[in-house]
Amino acid sequence: MREMTVKEVETSLKEGKKLNIIDVREVDEVTAGKIPGAVNIPLRLVEFRIHELDKSKEYVMVCRSGGRSGRAKQFLESYGFKVINMAGGMLAWEGEVE
């Protein structure tokens, strides 16, 4: 499974790299804070919102600890998307939140 650490994601953002981050936590979890610029698509809705994604882009999947984002990654890869899982999830995130 292709992964990035929390630090790699944070460093990439600080360097100004454009990351397409999808937070698959539930809406009530995201209200506590999400990575700036991340799009919230709860895991249970990913299959219904797949048409919103672009196969030419690479996506970084985020959740609370890495489990749900790993499932979302596998699902999207099965449809031909390029996806990376952020290992450790928001529990390990020490960067800025919005």
C-alpha positions in Angstrom: 0.0 0.0 0.0 1.4 3.4 -1.0 1.6 5.6 2.0 2.9 9.0 3.1 3.7 9.8 6.7 2.0 12.7 8.5 5.3 14.6 8.4 5.7 14.0 4.6 2.2 15.5 4.0 2.9 18.4 6.3 6.3 19.1 4.7 4.8 18.9 1.2 2.1 21.4 2.1 4.7 23.8 3.7 6.8 23.6 0.5 3.7 24.8 -1.4 3.0 21.5 -3.1 -0.6 21.1 -4.2 -2.0 17.9 -2.6 -5.5 16.7 -3.3 -6.4 15.6 0.2 -9.7 13.7 0.9 -10.7 13.3 4.5 -13.0 10.3 4.8 -14.1 10.9 8.4 -17.7 11.6 9.2 -18.8 15.2 9.2 -19.0 15.5 13.0 -15.4 14.3 13.2 -14.2 16.9 10.7 -15.8 19.7 12.7 -13.0 19.2 15.3 -10.5 20.2 12.6 -9.2 19.1 9.2 -6.1 19.6 7.2 -6.4 23.0 5.4 -7.8 22.5 1.9 -8.9 18.9 2.5 -12.2 17.9 1.0 -14.5 15.9 3.2 -16.1 12.8 1.6 -17.2 10.4 4.4 -16.1 6.8 3.6 -19.7 5.7 3.3 -20.3 8.2 0.5 -17.1 7.7 -1.5 -18.8 5.3 -4.0 -21.6 7.8 -4.6 -19.3 10.7 -5.1 -16.6 9.0 -7.2 -17.8 11.0 -10.2 -16.4 14.2 -8.5 -12.8 12.8 -8.7 -10.4 13.1 -11.6 -8.3 10.0 -12.6 -5.5 12.3 -13.8 -4.9 13.5 -10.2 -3.3 11.8 -7.3 -5.3 11.8 -4.0 -4.1 11.6 -0.4 -6.7 9.8 1.8 -7.0 10.8 5.5 -9.1 9.6 8.4 -8.7 9.4 12.1 -6.1 6.7 12.4 -5.5 5.3 8.9 -8.0 2.4 8.7 -10.9 4.0 6.8 -8.5 5.9 4.5 -6.9 2.6 3.7 -10.2 1.1 2.7 -11.1 4.2 0.6 -7.6 3.9 -1.1 -8.3 0.3 -2.0 -11.8 1.1 -3.3 -10.6 4.0 -5.5 -7.6 2.1 -6.8 -9.9 -0.7 -8.0 -11.5 2.0 -10.2 -8.2 3.2 -11.6 -7.5 6.2 -9.3 -4.0 7.1 -8.1 -4.2 7.1 -4.3 -1.9 7.5 -1.3 -2.9 6.7 2.3 -1.7 9.1 5.1 -0.3 6.7 7.7 -1.4 7.5 11.3 -4.3 9.7 10.3 -5.4 12.8 12.2 -4.4 11.3 15.5 -0.8 11.7 14.4 -1.3 15.1 12.7 0.6 18.0 14.4 0.2 20.5 11.6 -2.3 23.3 11.1 -6.0 22.6 11.0 -9.1 24.5 9.9 
